Amino acid sequence: MSERTKKIGQYDKDFIWHPFTQMKDYEEKEPLVIEDSDGAYLIDSEGNRYIDGVSSLWVNVHGHKVPEIDSAITEQLKTLGHSTLLGVTNPPAAELAKEIIDLCPKGMKKVFYSGDGASAVEVALKMAFQYWQHKGKPEKTKFVYLDNGYHGDTLGAVSVGGIDIFHSTFKPLLFESFKAPSYYCYRCPLNKTYPSCNLACADELGNILQENSSEIAAVIMEPYVQAAGGMIVSPEGYLKKVREYCDKNDVLLIVDEVATGMGRTGKMFACDHEDVTPDMLVLGKGLTGGYLPLSATITTQKIYDEFLGNYDEYKTFFHGHSYAGNPIACAAARGNIKAFENNDTLKKLEEKIELLEDELKEFNSLKHVGNVRNKGFMVGIELVADKESRDGYAPELKMGWQVADRALEDGVLLRPLGNVVVLMPPIGIPTSDLKKLIQVTYQSIKDVTDKNEL
Ligand SMILES: *Cc1c(COP(=O)(O)O)cnc(C)c1O
């Protein structure tokens, strides 16, 4: 290891506190220093190459060093680094807003910018809440969320989050919400089987709405894939059914497409699979192609209009972030959208998804793979100690991490979610790299689960 790598590693251990990381474990290992990139690959400070198997935690879209995004950023640097969006605008922010609306499901009309996914979720929650105040239904203050859902780590987002370990620590700080069942078919909370269930989980949500609609402002959910919950894929028709229940009960629908947006599921947005227009659509992660923090809460004219009024009526939406609409981030997002057009990304993705789904079938033959699921390029491979009973491995075995560590030896960088091995490569990944990613993952699962039986 070079002196330079050692020095960076030492500074890191001395001065950085890493997110979602047990620092006691971290301090015992040599840090992996990523310092260069090439397409679907990340390159460490020693020159080793790794396939970016989870898109740098679900943000990267076309790969790294994307010409359209690189040049959009460098061009923007020639004029303006930042200026506020509080009552003032800038060209990339305005032009990007138009481009986003053009891509969005029909009926989406206004873009409210923030920095991270969680901030954009806070915006959606507060917007929905304030909307009903203006509408003369101030008692509609509560939210419905799904078990296993994830919407970010700020307190509002955690309040509507369905992952218990993130919830329990902060419980006294959170506001009360209604929890509907997860659309987790492999471990159906209602003990039913699709399709004979007729989407009973959506009906449960419908019941909550019907019984409590007078106090419910909105439903918030991840459309088609509960990502952080374990890449849980919803059955077809679920989203549409939830939209119908929301309409029937005068409740807003917030879809969180922070993870599913920007092509990840095979269409630009997960909503597009079922032609659903939400009342609010939240974007983050892939919006800039994985370059810069930028998020957006996109809403309809109906919501927007309810906030219009005379200055002293105080109908203003009282929320904003310092870097909202940052021109460099917006320019990067425009480059990202341009790369979709130039490369015909979504069209080419169709074939890659076919290949992926074909190869994933093989995983079912592995003794400890209980469930393989995907929507487009979001893949969850759930490892189980026993296939028959579907019993999971004990957490202390860190099976997901064992697989990731094994894959790293063969040049693939993964980050699992508990016992779920996650694959979520950049959608622009070349076919040959995609094949390598799948093959290394297969072998890693096999090696680790075999070894565990000895
Ligand atoms: C990652 C994620 C968020 C939070 O985004 P951050 O940028 O990490 O704050 C919110 N919702 C979903 C669905 C996510 O996957």
The ligand as a Tripos MOL2 file, in Angstrom:
@<TRIPOS>MOLECULE
LIG
   15    15     1     0     0
SMALL
NO_CHARGES

@<TRIPOS>ATOM
      1 C1        -32.3590    7.4240   -0.2060 C.3       1 LIG1
      2 C2        -33.8070    7.6580   -0.0980 C.ar      1 LIG1
      3 C3        -34.3050    8.8290    0.5270 C.ar      1 LIG1
      4 C4        -33.4110    9.8100    1.2130 C.3       1 LIG1
      5 O1        -32.5900   10.5060    0.3310 O.3       1 LIG1
      6 P1        -31.2760   11.2340    0.8990 P.3       1 LIG1
      7 O2        -30.7420   11.9760   -0.2630 O.co2     1 LIG1
      8 O3        -30.3670   10.1320    1.3690 O.co2     1 LIG1
      9 O4        -31.7200   12.0990    2.0070 O.co2     1 LIG1
     10 C5        -35.6660    9.0290    0.5240 C.ar      1 LIG1
     11 N1        -36.4980    8.1530   -0.0530 N.ar      1 LIG1
     12 C6        -36.0630    7.0340   -0.6640 C.ar      1 LIG1
     13 C7        -37.0480    6.1240   -1.3170 C.3       1 LIG1
     14 C8        -34.7070    6.7330   -0.6880 C.ar      1 LIG1
     15 O5        -34.2770    5.6010   -1.2590 O.3       1 LIG1
@<TRIPOS>BOND
     1     1     2 1
     2     2     3 ar
     3     2    14 ar
     4     3     4 1
     5     3    10 ar
     6     4     5 1
     7     5     6 1
     8     6     7 2
     9     6     8 1
    10     6     9 1
    11    10    11 ar
    12    11    12 ar
    13    12    13 1
    14    12    14 ar
    15    14    15 1
@<TRIPOS>SUBSTRUCTURE
     1 LIG1         1 GROUP 0 **** ****
